[in-house]
Amino acid sequence: MASWDVLRELDNLRREIDDAFRGSGYGRPLGTTFLAPGTTRRAPLVNVSEDEGHIYVDALIPGVDPKDIELTVLRNTITISGERKPFVEQSGQIVHRSELGAGKFSRTVELPIDFDPNKTKAECKDGIMRITIGKAEHAKPKKIEIKLS
């Protein structure tokens, strides 16, 4: 008689649901944790927005020292890469649970318009890196005067 493994069945169901949402563009319904053990997420989640003069990229990178992050721009792409250091157990300390992931990551984002790499700055606050990128002059909207004839 075959035994029924409830945990294996639940894991199979989770994978099927993940596959269904992945195909629709929603990702996992409850989200995945960046670099957490047991997940495949090896890149920070990002939001990309813009206004008249700038493009903004907000990258979720909690627990990563800004000194361990490299930011590069090439043509109309921006790459965020770095490493989250592993948890180091202190002497005399008893660890009951260790769920924070560690490892190297890299994320390349293609931006919707041309930008000026010389007008790029980045700052980290509360686990979010905000990258502010100035649009190239030819990519900024221009108001055209309409003449009456």
PADO-24899 format. One line per 10 residues: number of its first residue (from 1); for each residue z, y, x of N, C-alpha, C. Coordinates in steps of 0.001 Angstrom, whole numbers, plus 500000, padded with zeros to 6 digits. Layout:
BEGIN
NUM = Z/Y/X/Z/Y/X/Z/Y/X ~ ...
This chain:
BEGIN
1 = 500000/498822/500839/500000/500000/500000/500000/501246/500887 ~ 499119/502181/500596/499010/503407/501381/500114/504368/500991 ~ 500628/505105/501994/501665/506091/501686/501011/507461/501496 ~ 501652/508261/500694/501144/509596/500401/501895/510606/501245 ~ 501175/511324/502103/501781/512319/502987/501627/513701/502344 ~ 502701/514192/501755/502664/515462/501034/502278/516613/501960 ~ 502842/516653/503158/502548/517758/504073/501086/517764/504497 ~ 500522/516601/504737/499102/516528/505101/498233/517006/503935 ~ 498593/516621/502726/497841/517049/501546/497917/518564/501363 ~ 499094/519132/501573/499239/520587/501464/498419/521307/502540
11 = 498413/520761/503742/497625/521361/504819/496138/521293/504500 ~ 495690/520166/503957/494282/520038/503560/493929/521040/502464 ~ 494823/521217/501490/494604/522184/500416/494525/523599/500976 ~ 495423/523945/501926/495404/525271/502553/494070/525520/503242 ~ 493568/524517/503953/492274/524665/504644/491135/524878/503656 ~ 491153/524152/502557/490102/524317/501552/490138/525714/500938 ~ 491339/526209/500661/491468/527563/500108/491026/528594/501128 ~ 491413/528417/502392/490972/529337/503458/489451/529374/503529 ~ 488810/528199/503490/487350/528136/503553/486716/528848/502369 ~ 487292/528678/501182/486747/529335/499988/486835/530848/500106
21 = 487984/531369/500566/488135/532814/500707/487309/533349/501863 ~ 487169/532595/502938/486388/533032/504088/484946/533283/503668 ~ 484403/532430/502822/483033/532593/502352/482845/533808/501470 ~ 483908/534262/500803/483797/535415/499918/484104/536730/500634 ~ 484507/536656/501892/484783/537867/502659/486204/538379/502529 ~ 487098/537627/501881/488458/538100/501698/489423/537633/502769 ~ 489104/536613/503552/490045/536077/504522/491130/535301/503799 ~ 492222/535045/504477/493317/534311/503834/494004/535197/502809 ~ 494367/534651/501661/494965/535470/500616/496257/536157/501049 ~ 497062/535515/501869/498309/536117/502317/498205/536655/503733
31 = 497032/536581/504317/496809/537115/505652/497280/536162/506733 ~ 496782/536356/507942/497233/535576/509079/497970/536504/510020 ~ 498828/535946/510802/499609/536748/511724/498914/536790/513072 ~ 498797/537972/513615/498129/538187/514887/498839/537431/516000 ~ 498149/536506/516632/498630/535697/517747/499844/534823/517423 ~ 500100/534544/516172/501230/533681/515835/500863/532228/516132 ~ 501840/531414/516501/501551/530013/516774/500978/529334/515532 ~ 500045/528450/515758/499478/527693/514649/498384/528408/513894 ~ 498028/529636/514292/496932/530331/513629/495783/530485/514610 ~ 494651/530887/514095/493489/531075/514954/493212/532550/515227
41 = 494009/533451/514683/493752/534872/514870/494043/535260/516313 ~ 492994/535627/517041/493106/536029/518431/492678/537470/518625 ~ 492641/538232/517547/492222/539621/517652/492998/540447/516646 ~ 493306/541689/516994/494046/542522/516056/493198/542905/514838 ~ 493848/543060/513711/493191/543562/512513/492941/545049/512693 ~ 491833/545553/512145/491501/546971/512304/491077/547590/510973 ~ 491297/548877/510865/490722/549716/509811/489817/550708/510512 ~ 488633/550958/509954/487712/551941/510512/487405/552943/509408 ~ 487600/554228/509711/487316/555282/508739/486693/556458/509482 ~ 486219/557446/508727/485618/558617/509364/485768/559838/508484
51 = 485665/560992/509114/485549/562254/508402/484344/562968/509005 ~ 484210/564269/508770/483018/564975/509247/482825/564927/510751 ~ 483917/564995/511508/483770/565095/512957/484250/563921/513773 ~ 484963/562967/513131/485580/561893/513904/485461/560536/513220 ~ 485585/559502/514029/485739/558133/513556/487145/557714/513970 ~ 487840/557005/513094/489202/556560/513378/489248/555035/513306 ~ 489816/554440/514345/490037/552998/514362/491538/552789/514506 ~ 492135/552135/513522/493554/551790/513570/493646/550289/513812 ~ 494272/549902/514923/494391/548487/515286/495849/548065/515208 ~ 496093/546952/514555/497435/546413/514401/497769/545583/515631
61 = 498687/546083/516475/499057/545383/517700/500560/545418/517935 ~ 501343/544893/516994/502796/544937/517161/503257/544088/518336 ~ 504260/544583/519043/504847/543831/520143/504035/543820/521416 ~ 502970/544610/521480/502143/544669/522684/502397/546008/523368 ~ 502760/545950/524640/502994/547161/525422/501654/547874/525635 ~ 501562/549168/525327/500301/549890/525524/499749/549774/526944 ~ 500618/549538/527941/500139/549350/529316/499353/548056/529466 ~ 499526/547122/528523/498827/545840/528573/497558/545832/527734 ~ 497096/547013/527310/495901/547128/526473/494811/547850/527248 ~ 493593/547340/527133/492428/547993/527742/491484/548392/526621
71 = 491025/549620/526659/490131/550158/525643/488843/550576/526334 ~ 487708/550011/525907/486423/550358/526511/485418/550694/525426 ~ 484485/551582/525755/483411/551944/524829/482073/551706/525519 ~ 481116/551232/524725/479764/551009/525226/478803/551192/524066 ~ 477860/552096/524231/476915/552445/523174/477678/552783/521901 ~ 477487/552008/520823/478207/552314/519585/479277/551266/519277 ~ 479849/550655/520337/480924/549686/520141/482165/550102/520921 ~ 483291/549645/520412/484569/549879/521073/485258/548525/521184 ~ 485838/548229/522354/486503/546944/522582/487962/547177/522933 ~ 488821/546473/522210/490270/546507/522441/490647/545141/522980
81 = 491210/545095/524177/491627/543808/524731/492973/543978/525426 ~ 493664/542871/525554/494967/542928/526192/495681/541601/526108 ~ 496991/541673/526253/497787/540458/526243/499178/540746/525712 ~ 499623/539865/524821/501026/539915/524377/501778/538920/525239 ~ 502814/539401/525892/503601/538567/526799/504417/537539/526012 ~ 504612/536352/526576/505408/535332/525885/506891/535685/525860 ~ 507582/535118/524884/509020/535302/524739/509715/534658/525931 ~ 510645/535391/526549/511384/534871/527691/512831/534645/527261 ~ 513259/533421/527374/514619/533056/526997/515595/533579/528051 ~ 516645/534242/527596/517669/534768/528496/518665/533652/528823
91 = 519269/533712/529998/520232/532665/530359/521450/532740/529439 ~ 521907/531580/529014/523044/531497/528115/522685/531738/526659 ~ 521417/531988/526391/520968/532278/525037/520456/530994/524380 ~ 520792/530806/523131/520290/529659/522378/519212/530164/521430 ~ 518012/529608/521534/516904/530023/520680/516833/529066/519495 ~ 516967/529602/518301/516907/528784/517097/515497/528727/516526 ~ 514710/529751/516781/513341/529784/516286/512551/530745/517155 ~ 511332/530383/517487/510468/531253/518275/509074/531211/517651 ~ 508754/532223/516839/507500/532242/516102/506531/533324/516562 ~ 506979/534224/517418/506087/535285/517879/505103/534711/518877
101 = 503841/534883/518613/502813/534334/519481/502621/535166/520733 ~ 501927/534588/521673/501611/535273/522923/500212/534869/523338 ~ 499635/535658/524206/498330/535306/524736/497404/536504/524822 ~ 496219/536247/525337/495213/537292/525498/494434/537454/524200 ~ 493955/538670/523981/493156/538952/522794/492060/539946/523144 ~ 491036/539972/522303/489950/540919/522464/489287/541120/521109 ~ 488964/542358/520808/488289/542670/519546/487259/543744/519819 ~ 486009/543463/519472/484934/544440/519603/484507/544859/518211 ~ 484464/546159/518005/484097/546707/516701/482852/547560/516879 ~ 481837/547262/516077/480632/548086/516090/480847/549241/515122
111 = 480649/550451/515598/480886/551629/514780/479596/552040/514071 ~ 479727/552652/512885/478551/552912/512049/477622/554002/512561 ~ 478102/554849/513465/477251/555931/513966/477528/556167/515443 ~ 476675/556971/516063/476854/557303/517477/478066/558219/517653 ~ 478721/558059/518802/479893/558883/519093/479843/559338/520534 ~ 480712/560281/520852/480814/560823/522204/482013/560178/522894 ~ 481795/559274/523870/482924/558604/524522/483860/559563/525245 ~ 483376/560746/525598/484232/561733/526261/485200/562400/525292 ~ 484986/562225/524006/485871/562784/522983/486666/561657/522317 ~ 487135/560717/523130/487887/559573/522615/489307/559612/523153
121 = 490264/559381/522260/491663/559305/522684/492346/558207/521864 ~ 493438/557668/522412/494174/556603/521733/495662/556823/521921 ~ 496417/556474/520875/497875/556551/520946/498471/555405/520134 ~ 499633/554932/520566/500319/553832/519877/501609/554344/519256 ~ 501846/553901/518019/503089/554254/517327/503372/553174/516290 ~ 504576/552638/516315/505029/551656/515324/504104/550439/515230 ~ 503585/549986/516363/502751/548782/516375/501310/548990/515965 ~ 500919/550246/515770/499529/550547/515402/498943/551477/516446 ~ 497780/551092/516977/497075/551956/517914/496029/552735/517133 ~ 496099/554051/517190/495133/554918/516521/494169/555426/517571
131 = 492894/555100/517393/491842/555554/518297/491049/556609/517546 ~ 490971/557794/518115/490233/558899/517508/489003/559149/518366 ~ 487841/559086/517750/486578/559175/518475/485751/560317/517887 ~ 485348/561247/518746/484505/562354/518284/483076/561888/518068 ~ 482498/562287/516951/481107/561938/516669/480175/562704/517606 ~ 479057/562081/517921/478034/562768/518705/477483/563913/517868 ~ 477083/564975/518513/476593/566152/517782/475440/565795/516845 ~ 474526/564933/517291/473390/564589/516435/473794/563684/515264 ~ 475003/563137/515288/475465/562276/514198/476276/563029/513151 ~ 476629/564267/513449/477400/565066/512495/476478/565594/511402
141 = 476992/565703/510167/476161/566225/509092/475804/567692/509342 ~ 474605/568043/509016/474143/569415/509170/473727/569955/507805 ~ 474130/571161/507541/473743/571803/506295/472416/572521/506510 ~ 471454/572232/505664/470125/572829/505779/469976/573879/504673 ~ 469584/575067/505109/469392/576153/504143/468067/575954/503416 ~ 468103/576114/502107/466901/575972/501292/466399/577383/500955 ~ 465156/577665/501303/464597/578992/501041/463817/578967/499744 ~ 463919/580076/499042/463155/580243/497797/461761/580713/498138 ~ 460777/580190/497426/459402/580637/497697/458851/581419/496546
